[in-house]
């Protein structure tokens, strides 16, 4: 579910009210208890072309700004923040604004961004989406966002701290046999497989994931540990895609429907 926070009109005003939309909670700043005749909505959706999953906890923001003065910072007219859970693009939005804040002789545009949970900018609009005084309610359709890091792909959500595997194909994991996965920026993958450590290479394209042959150390452990290790490495070597659930857990899946679930 999206949680929406709308800021509209003149930011100095202090009255608060709730803007209701299906399955959302919206807070509108500087609006009275009932919708004013001058209050209007800009609706649309955000998307991007790349097949890259959004991390739960990412933040999408849509802003209406005054860009009339080329040599001065833009002025914020209204903003909506959307906290992202398990949803993926396209992301719908409804931006509430007060039309009395717009002047016919000035220029206004929509801007949209998506940032990761740490606040790093991942996606942004790169073209103008003009809004004119007197437009009233507007449906702008689809806003196409581009990679904010240029031609290279955004940092993969797989990178960073190691993932601790909590479930192997819906059978759980033994408490005393640690299983982990660490994805490196150099396309290497390694971790603990229950008894032995493993290492290998991986390729990621969007949400598609392929892991090559795994090399393991040669320790011998109990039968149960070795069985779990065998099941884990077998599934890991056949993974074809990854996703995240609404809690932020990483889910690796095979074409046969087998899964590995891991958390940080």
N, C-alpha and C positions, 0 to 999 in steps of 0.2 A: 504494500500500500504506500502511496505517496503521502508525505506530510507537507503541506503547502504553507508558506508564510508570505503574505502579500504586503507590500508597503506601497501606498499610493497617495496621490495628491501632494499637498504641502507637508513636508516631513515635520515641521514645527508643531503641527496640531497634535492634540493629545487624546482625542476620543477614540475608543476601540470598539470594534464590533466583529462578529463572526460572519464570514462569507461562506455559504454552504454550497457544496457541490458533492455529487455522489462519491462515496468512499474517500473523501478528503476532509481535512480540517484546515480551514483558511482563516487567517487573521488579517483584517484590513485596518491599516493605520490611517487616521484622520478622516474616518467616515462616520456618519451618525448611525442611529439604530436601524433606520430603514434606508434602502438604496435611494440615493439622490438622483434627480433627473439628469444631472451632469456626470453621473458615474457610468462608465462604459467598460466593456470587456474586450480584450484582444485575445483571441484563441488561436491555437495551432498545435504543432507537434515538433519535437526535436529529433533529429536522427543524424547518422553519418554512414558513409558507404562501407567502411571497413567492418569485417566480421570479428570484432573484438568485444569481449564481455565487459560490462561495467561491474565494478566491485561494489558490493553492498556497502552503504555508507557514503558513496559518492554524492556530490551535490551538483544539481543543475540549477542555473540561474538565468532568468529572462528579465531584461531591463529595458525600459523605455527612457531614452536619453535625449537631451537637447544638444544638437551638434551644430548650432547656428554659427558659432564663432570658431573659425579654424585655428586661431592662435591662442585659444583658451581651453582649459579642461572642460569636458562635457558635463552637463548638469543632469543629475538623476531626477526623473519625473515619477517613475513607479518601478517596482521590482517584485519578482516572485522567486522564491527559493523552493526547490523540490528535493527533498531527501530521498535517495533511491535505495530501495530494499532489494528484492529479488527481480524487480522489473528490468527490462532491457529496452533499447530503442525500438520503435519510436516512443518518445515520452510526451504525453499530452500536457498542455499548459493552458491556464486561463489567467491573464494578467489584467487586474482591475486598475483603471486610472480615472482621474477626474479631468474631464475635458476643459474645465476652466483654467487648468494649468498650462494649456497649449494656446499659443498665439499664432494667428494666421501668417504673420511675417517671419516666423521662426521655422527652423528645420528640426525634425525629430526622426529618430530611427530606433528599431529594435536591435538588441544585441543579446546573444545567448552563449553560455559557456557551460562546460561540465568539468568539474574538478574531482580529483580522487579524495579519499577520506583524510589525507594529510594536507589538503588544500592546493596540491599541485595542479596547474591547469593542463587538461588533456585535450579538450575539444573546444572550438570557438567558431562563431560565424565570421566570415571574411568578406561578406558583401552587405551592402546597405539594404535595409528593409524599411522604407519610409512610412511614417504615419503622419497624417496631416491633421491640423485642427479642423474639427467638423466631421471627421470620419465616423465618429460614434463607435458602435460595436463593429469589430473587424475580425474576420477569419483570414489569417495570413497563410493558412495551409501548412506545408512542411518547410521548416528551416533546416537547411543542410549545413552541418558543422564540419569543419576540417580539423585535421591533426594540428594541435597547437605547437608541436615540436618540429614542424617542418616536414621534410620528406621522409624521415625515419619514423618507424612505428613508435607509439607511446611505450613507456616501460611496461613490460608485461606484468600483469597482476600476480603471476606465478613467482616472480623474483622476490628476494628479501629473506626474511626469516624462514627457517625450515618448517615444513608442514608435518604435524604429528598425525599418523594414520590412526583413526578411531574405529574404522569398520572396513572389513574386507568382504565385499559382496554380501552384505547383510548378515554376516556371521560374527561380528565383533572382532576384538583383538585381545589376546591374552595379556593380563596385567603385567606380567614379568618379562614379556618379550616385546621390546620397543621396536616400532616400525615408523620410519620417517622418510620424507622426501625433500630434497633441497635442489632447487633449480638455480643454475648459475647463469650470469649474463654472457658467459662464453659458450652457451649451449650445452653445458654438461649437467648431468643429473646424478645425484649420489645420496646415500643415506644408509639407514640400518634396516635390514630385512627381517629381523627377528633374532637370528643368531649371527649371521655374517653381515659385513658391510658390502655395498655394491656401488658401482659407478658405471656411467654410460653417457650417451649423447641423446639430445632431443631436438626436434624441430617443431616450431609453433608457427601457424599461419592463422591469424584470427583466433577462433575457438578450436581449431583443429590442432591436434597434438599427436606427434609420433615419437616413440621412444625406441632407440635401437637396441642392439644386443647389450646385455648387462654382464659385467665382470664382477664376480663375487670372491671374497676371501674364502678360505677353506677350513673354517672351524667346524667341529661337529658338536651338536647340542642334542637335547632330548628329542624323542620322536615327534611330540606335539609341536615343539618349536620349529623343527625342520619341515613339518607338514605346512604350518602357517607360512613359513618363508617361501615354500614352493608355490603355494597358492597366490601369495602377494606378488612375487616376481613374474609369475605367469600372466596375471592380469595386467600388471604394470607394463609389460613388454607388448601388450596388445591394445593399449589405450589408443583411442582415436580422437577424443575430444574432451574438453573440460568445461565446467560451469561452476557457478556459485549458488548456494541456496540462500534463503532470506536471512539466515544467521551469519553468513559470511564463510561458511564451510566450503572447502574445495571438493568438487566431485569429479573424479576421473572416470570416464566411461569407455567401454569397448563396443564394437559393433554388435556383439552378442548380448548386450544389456548388462554385463557385469560392471560393478562399480567399486571404487575405492573412495572413502570419505575421510578427509583430513582437515585439521584445524591448526591455527597458530596459537 
